[in-house]
Amino acid sequence: MPRKKALRSHAWFGRSGKMGFYYRSWLKGMGLPDDQFDGRPVIGICNTWSELTPCNAHFRRIAEHVRYGVLEAGGLPLEFPVSSLGEVTIRPTAMLLRNLAAMDVEEALRAHPLDGVVLLMGCDKTTPALLMGAASTDLPTIGVSGGPQLSAHYRGALMGSGTHVIAMSEQVRAGELTQAQFREAEAAMNRSPGHCMTMGTASSMASLVEALGVGLPHNAAIPAVDARRDTLARMAGRRIVGMVHEDLVLSKLLTREAFENAIRTLAAIGGSTNAVIHLLAIAGRAGVPLSLTDFDSLSRGVHCVANLMPSGKFLMEDFYHAGGLPVVLRALGEHGLLHKDALTANGKTLWQNVQDAACWNDDVITPFDRPWKRDAGIAVLRGNLAPNGAVIKPSAASAELLTHTGRAVVFESPEEMLRGVEDEQLDIDASSIMVLKNCGPKGYPGMAEVGNLPLPRKLLRKGVRDMVRISDARMSGTAYGTVVLHVAPEAAVGGPLAAVRTGDRITLDVPARSLHLHVADAELAQRLAGWRPAVPHATRGYLKLYVDHVLQADRGADFDFLVGSSGAPIGRDNH
Ligand code: FES
């Protein structure tokens, strides 16, 4: 289709004189013939390959297949690196650097002679970082996820990324598994390239890339090492050239309807609580009004049909073989829970993409009318303990604890908590509610995944396997338990969480969406009046930028000055 607007890249490569020489000549130094500057779309392949991000370590291969596709469609592919964030390698937490990576992506897209971009995303934070940066630039954009690892097995049973680290760690602490066995399991868990193969944060975000219409069908679940992942990458490379010709910019995909589809998809797959924060941040960049309340209201009536760890029992490879995300989207559409006309990257509507999807294993993807968990979308709690909201994932919680009143046992820091759970003298029983403070965006800083507190060792020995836990932290998408997260405002900025004391009573009532601290308003105000900020002191560098500007969890933990889009205006000449 002929394109009416001049391509951005023409402002570089279509020039004559000195500046045209500059802009073309150095690229010719890579072996590019002169005919590559004839006005064809220039496509960026935005790569998060890194050996420090093992989940994305196969991305050179994926990028090559994107490159083939771009060339086949008549575009000029130019691959470039951006900050990569490895979830299990970065300390204190990859979340601290998500906004930095998003800035890197945004500025790289704007600064370079690109007409469209293919985003290569995999490990948890790489997906939201790239989508946030791309949304603030608004070029034609297509997302390609790297795919999940192959299923893991240990001692004859399926073993899920992250999920079984937590489960086996508790078994070691309870004396049910030896250290040697625990060590042996390390090599069994990560047996192929790819991201975590549970429905953790990476798989949730890959699913949402597909549900938002930013990726091609089956983006979510094709295993990283399956040849069809390479084919998908190649098709994305071909398609982005067409998207440039059609001026199909990202904002035409990232509509309010697309986010509503994503929220319901998140509920139907039993996806990660982290996706709540990321979707809020991406919507903020795209200028789409979205609030925590939307997650609760839109998730109601959506059943969890994907029986995948950490909530269920299967893994992403099983999900793909059962039909993958198109089956889930079709079920939502057939039950009036999908905006069918939402446009997707391949130029078709979401419904056109999924209306014929077939399910090949209804143990893995259960029928919507016989879901394996009913009404299991992420619930948003409010009350005097979380005036601006908190979240819980009921599908990963114990049903008997979803309504519970207990005595608070408070930890002021993760270090205090880790000492406490090993303390045989800790005054706690199975009905207690564990409370962890100062782990929010500013308090940690970076809002680490420490919200699924390990259980006290003395209770583990008695067979206790779940307790109510409350914090301003996040938890790994691969984790599980009756865990209330993202309490806002966080303790470190003086939210009511800061005032909770050991011995207070707290009521969690998920059906009523309530989180209540049984302390009178006057007493609560008095306690907070004597409270002093607990935000870590940062005098310089990125950490200072972060604590000065990060928003609370209910607003996506983006930086206040990054919300919104600046588009992709072409800068002045550089010489
Ligand atoms: Fe990278 Fe889980 S550690 S996706």
Boltz pocket constraint, residues with backbone or C-beta under 6 A from the ligand:
constraints:
  - pocket:
      binder: B
      contacts: [[A, 55], [A, 86], [A, 87], [A, 88], [A, 122], [A, 123], [A, 124], [A, 161], [A, 194], [A, 195], [A, 196], [A, 200], [A, 202]]
      max_distance: 6.0
